[in-house]
Amino acid sequence: MRVAIFSILFLISTVFQPAMAASKAEIDAKVNGALKQLYTEIPSSKELVANSHGVLVMPEVIKAGFGIGGEYGEGALLINNRTDGYYSTASASIGLQMGAQIKSQVILFMTADALNAFKSSGGWEAGVDGSVALATLGAGGALDSNTLQQPIIGFIFSNKGLMYNLTFEGSKFTKLDR
């Protein structure tokens, strides 16, 4: 069933890609805005980003569902504060769900091996090809020390909407031709 849902999402994103696709300039502007918002909401993230080998920013991931759900977003991989490539994320789900939301996702590749594994994949799936440690804040807004030791750290923030889902599991990231 999961394969069927991914097939449907792939077909929809392939057929409607030209209509949905943002330009490089639009993606870059949204990526910069998302990083500024991340630094405002979680100030300690700025140092982590500076120390990472790569930063994948998905500024607007839209999720909607009524029994069967899906999500899609576009963003960029930054290496040394420069865009290295543009990516999309997509996932599908089945279960008790209804509503829609928009969220921002930032994934930090803290090791060269983690970044290289992501870049060399034909389609990288969170939880399968690499485990993403969701950043959690402890007392006083400090990041959890266990999270800081992980090779891949993720942030989900600015959640807007009536559906609430804070996970990377099942999200597939694919390089865009731009």
N, C-alpha and C positions, 0 to 999 in steps of 0.2 A: 504494500500500500504506500509506503514511504517513497519507493521508487516512482510510483505513478504520480504522486504529488510533485516530486522534483521534476519529473518529465513535463508536467503541466506548467509549472513555474518556468522551466527552461524554455518551453515553447512560447509562452506569453512574453517572456523577456526578450527572446530572439525576434519575434514578430513585431513587437512594439518598441524595441530598443531605440530606433531612430527618434520616435516621438518622446520617449521618456528620458533619453540621454541628455545630460547637461554638458555644456561646453567645458573645456579645460579651465577657462577663466572663472566660470560659475563655480566649479568644484573647488578651485584654489581659494576663492573668496570665502566659501562656506567652511572649508578646512581651517583657514586662519581664524574665522569667527568662532568655530568650535573649540580650537585650542585656547583662545582667549577666555572663553567661558569656563573651560576646564580649570585654567589657572585661577580664575576668580572663585569658583566653587570649591576647589581643592588646591590651595596654594602649594602644598608639598609636592604636587604632581610636576611642577615646573622643573625641579631638580632631577626627578626621575626621567622626564623626557630628555633633558640635556645629557644624561648619562646612558641613554639607550642607543642601540645600534640602528634601530629603525622604528618609525612611528606610523602606524596605519590609522588614519582618521576617517571615520564614516560620520559626517556631520548630521545627516538626516536619514535615519533608517525608519521606514514607515511599515508598520505592522497592522494588519486588519484580519479579523476572523469572525466567523459564525459557524462553529462546529469544526470547519476546516479553515486553517489560517495560513497566511503567508506574510513574508516581509521582504523588503527590497531597499537597497540604498547604494549610493555611489560615493567614492571618496578617493583618497590618495595616500600612497606610501611615501613618507618623507625620510630621507637619509641625509644627515648633516644639514637640516633645515631646507633641503631642496627636494622638489618632487622627483621621485624615482620612477613612478608609474601610477596609473589610475586603476582602481579596482571597484568591483561591485560585490555586494553581499546579498545572499538570498537564503531563505529557509522556509520550510513548510511544517505545519503541525496539525494534528488531529486531536480533538478532545473538547472538554468543556471550556469554551471560550466564546466571547462575543465582545466586539468593540474595535477600537482603533487607537493607535498611539504613534507618536513620533519620538524617537530618542536619538542621542548621539553616542557613538562608540569610539573609543580610542584604545588601540592595542599597542603595547610597547614590547619590542623584541630586545630583551636585555643582554642577550648573547649573540655573537656572530653566527653560531650554529643554528639558533632558533630563526634568525633572519634568513639565513641561506636556505633552510628547509622550507620556509614560506615562499621565498622567491623562486625556488626551483620546482615547486609543485605546479601541476596543471590546474589545480583547483583545491585549495587548502580548506579543510573542514575543521572547525574548532571542536575539540573533544575527541577527534579521530586522529588528525595529523599533528596536533599539538594541543596541549592542555593550557587553557587560559585561566590564570588565577585572577578572579574578580577582586579588584581592590576594595578593601573595606576600611572604614575609619574607626579608630579606637577612641579612647578618652582624649579629649582636647583636640579632636580632629586630626590626630596623627595617623598615618597609614600603619596597618598591622605589620609587625616586623616579619612574620612568616611570609606574607605576600611579597615583601621586598626581596626575598631570596629566590624567587621564581624566575625562570628564563623568559616567560611570557606573562605580562601583567595587563589586565584590561580594566577600563573604566566605562561605565554606562551612566549617563547623566542627562539632565534636562528632559526627563520623561514627561511628555505631555499627552494627555488622552485618557480614555476610560479603560484601557487594557493595561495591565501591569505585568511585565515580564523582564526580569533582570537576569539574563543568562546569555552566554555566547554559544552554548552547546547546540550543535546542529547547524550553525551558521556556516555557509560555504562562501569563500572568498575567491573571486576569479579576476584575473587581469583583463582590463579593457583595452581595446585597440584605440588609442588616442594619441 
